Each structure stands twice: as C-alpha cells, then as structure tokens.
C-alpha cells in the first residue's frame, strides 16, 4: 500500500530541544538538584499528559513527594516555565510539513501533551491549522504508547496503519 499520511509527534520532532533558560528557572524555583528534579519531573508526567493531573496538581504532587512547600505564585511560575521549556519549534520540520501536504499526503500531530502547553500552542501557534488532524493525549485520557491513541489518529485520518508513517523522538 502506498504511503498516504505522515503523523508527527510534537516533542523533539516539531518542537526544538528543551529551553535551557526555562529549565534553569524551574530548578531555581524548586531549589532541587537537577537529578532529583528530573526524577520527579518525569515520575508523574504521563499522568499530566493523560489529563489525570493538571499543571497545578502536577506541581503540587512533585512538591509533596520532595517535601517542598510551594506558594500558589510559585506553582503558577512553574506551570509557566514548564510551558516555555517545550514551546520552541523546529522550523525545518514545520517547513517539511508544508512540503508533505503539497505532495498530497495527509498530516497529523499525535502527542502526549498537558493542557497548559496545549493552551499556549493553540493561542500562539497558527501553524497548527496546517494539519488534517490533531490528537492530544490530555483530551482523550489516552497516552502513547497505548494502541488506542494511534488507532484514534488513523481513524480520524481515514488511513490504515500500513499507509501511515509516525515520526517520534523515541
């Protein structure tokens, strides 16, 4: 079967690498050593991406686990910096999306994504309308690598698995 669709992950595919300045601000706000921060940052990330946690409850959970005491203002700042951590885009890939569409292929984004980053993207990334379909984990209560999230995207594109290429950083 011929290729009919290309499905892109957002993180480290359509986005650039994590923003070092935002990471430094996250570390400064929490006061955690980088290795401790990283362990706890990723421990509940899939719950955040699934929508089980929101930005506020995600950081409250990390604070509880690490013994931190965070003010509401610090939590707001952590949410903001976490968004900025992942908000840079990869212009080469975005340009390629345009060429892929021009070649007649369907395009989609399928990404594990928390609601705060997604809100920022919808507000600031006009290029999202270049895609035929957008699948965001936090809206479906599903995450990669669960088969259902891939099947959802394929169904929305109207293609079979063998007709699609998924580009991910993992």
N, C-alpha and C positions, 0 to 999 in steps of 0.2 A: 504494500500500500504506500502511496506517496505521502510525504510529509505535508500536513495541512495546517498545523498550528505550532507555535512556539510559546511556551509558558515560562515566565521569568519569576524567580524569587526576587524579593526586594533587597534584603540584607546582603551586602557584599557582592551583589550582582548588579542591580540597578542603583544601589547606593555605593558611595565611596566607603573607605575604611572608617572605623570609629574615630570621631573627632577627639584628638588628644587634649585640647583645652577643656572640653566638656568633661572628659574623664578626670582630669586634674581637679575640676571644680566638684565633681561627685566625691572624690577622695577627700577633698578639703572639708566638705560639709559633713561627711560621715566621720571623719577622723580615723577611718580604718586603714590598716596596712593593705597595700594592693592585693596581696594573696588572700587575705581574709575577705576583702571586698569582693574579689572575683568569685570566690566560693559561694558567698551568699547571694551575689547578684544573679548568678545562673541557677541557683538552687530552686527558686520559685518562678523563674522566667517563663516556663511553659504554662504555668497557671495564669500568669499575667496575659500571655499571648492567647490563651484559650478564652479569656474573659472571666475566669473564675475570680481573679483579683483585678482591681483597677489600680491606677497609679498610686493612689493614696494607701490602699490596703496592702499593696505590694511593698512599699517602703515601710509601712508600719510592721509588717511581718519580718522584714530584714532587721528592723530596729529591735524588735522583740528577741529575735534569735541571737543578736550580737550584744544585747544589753545596752544599746544606745537609747538615749532619751532625745527625741526629735520634736521640735515645735511644729505647729501647723505651717509656719512660714518656711521652715527648713524642708518639710515634706514637699511643699509647693516648688521650692527651688530644686529639689532632687528630681521631681517629675519633669520640670522644665529642662534641666541639664541632660536627663536621660533622653528626652526627645532630641535635643541638639546633638547628642552623641551619635545618632543614626540619621540625621537629617541632610547630610551631604549626598549629592548624587554623582553618578558616574556618567559624564557627558558622552563618552564613547559608546556606552551601551544604549543610552537614550537615542542617540543618532542611529544606531543599528536598528532599534525598534521601528523607526520611520522607514528604513530601507526594507525591513522584513515585511511590513504592511504593504509597501509599494509593490513588493514581489507577489502579493496576493495571499499571503499566509495570515491566518488568524493569530491574534496575540492575546495573552492574558498575564496577569500577575497572580501568583499564588504564594502567599507569605504568612508566616507566623508573625502576628502584629498585635501589639497592645493598643488600646483605644486612644491613648494620648498621642502617640506618634501618628496614628491614623488620622486623628483630627487635625493635626498640624499639616499632614500631607494633603488632605482634602482642601484645606484653606490656602495652601501655598504652592501646590504642585499642579499647575494647569495641564501638564503633560499626561496626567492620569487618563484623560479622555482619549488618548491615542490607542488605548487597549480595548479589545472587544469585550473582555470580561475582567472583573477584579474580584479575587477571592481573598478575604481577610479572615484569619483564624478567629479573632475576637468576636466576630459577628456570627459565627457558625457553631461555636462551642466545640470546635474540632481543631486539631493541630497536625502539622507534619510531624511524624511520618505516618499518621493514621490514613489508611487507604481511602476512607470516605471523603476526605478533603480533596484528594486527587480526582476521585470519581465525580465529585460535585463540579469541579472545574471542567473536566472533559465533557460532562453532560451539558453544561452551560455553553460550551463552545461547539457542541454538536459533532464531536470527533471521537474516534476510537483511540485507545491507548497507543496503538502502533502507528497512529497518524500524528502523534504529538512528541515534541522534544521538550523536556523540562530542564532548565538551566538553574542550578543551585550552587551554593558555595561549599556544600558538604558532599 
